[in-house]
Amino acid sequence: MTREELTRLIRDASRFGTIFYSDHCFERMDDRNVEIEDVENVIDCGEVLRFEWDPEFENWKAEMTGVDIEGDPLSIQIAINVDGRQATIITCHDERFKK
């Protein structure tokens, strides 16, 4: 899997499949004033920084970075299943919260 292929899988899941948000992600979004539209903007316009295969869950995990709808930096952690029809946003963070 290349970075470009994974980016396409994530964007296709967003457009044609199903995107889930973990409970943890919703908590972080609330804490950090991040809206679903902000996450969608990262998926649509951002880039995959790093990714790896997770053998335990048999899916790809990636960090995508981009900007929210106001232009502020935002990163998301996302897991995507092999067929690319389903993805889960695990968490989100911006530079203020990234350690």
Residue pairs with C-beta under 8 A, 6 or more apart in sequence:
1 51
1 53
1 60
3 47
3 48
3 51
6 48
6 51
6 60
6 62
6 80
7 47
7 48
7 64
9 60
9 80
9 84
9 87
10 43
10 48
10 62
10 64
10 78
10 80
10 84
10 87
11 43
11 44
12 84
13 19
13 80
13 84
13 85
13 86
13 87
14 40
14 43
14 44
14 87
16 85
17 84
17 85
17 86
17 87
18 85
18 86
18 87
19 43
19 86
19 87
19 88
19 89
20 86
20 87
20 88
20 89
21 29
21 36
21 39
21 88
21 89
22 88
22 89
22 90
22 91
24 90
24 91
25 89
25 90
25 91
25 92
28 34
28 91
28 92
28 93
28 97
29 35
29 36
29 39
29 92
32 92
32 93
32 94
32 96
32 97
34 68
34 74
34 92
34 94
35 68
35 69
37 68
37 69
38 68
38 69
38 70
38 74
38 92
39 74
39 76
39 89
39 92
41 66
41 67
41 68
41 69
41 74
42 64
42 65
42 66
42 67
42 68
42 74
42 75
42 76
42 92
43 64
43 76
43 78
45 66
45 67
46 64
46 65
46 66
46 67
46 74
46 76
47 64
47 65
47 66
48 62
48 63
48 64
49 62
49 63
49 64
49 65
49 75
50 62
50 63
51 60
51 61
51 62
51 63
52 60
52 61
52 62
53 59
53 60
53 61
54 60
54 61
54 79
57 79
58 81
58 82
59 79
59 80
59 81
59 82
60 79
60 80
60 82
61 77
61 78
61 79
61 90
62 77
62 78
62 79
62 80
63 75
63 76
63 77
63 78
64 75
64 76
64 78
65 73
65 74
65 75
65 76
66 73
66 74
66 75
67 73
67 74
68 74
68 94
72 94
73 94
73 95
74 92
74 93
74 94
75 92
75 93
75 94
75 98
76 89
76 90
76 91
76 92
77 89
77 90
77 91
77 92
78 87
78 88
78 89
78 90
79 87
79 88
79 90
80 86
80 87
80 88
81 87
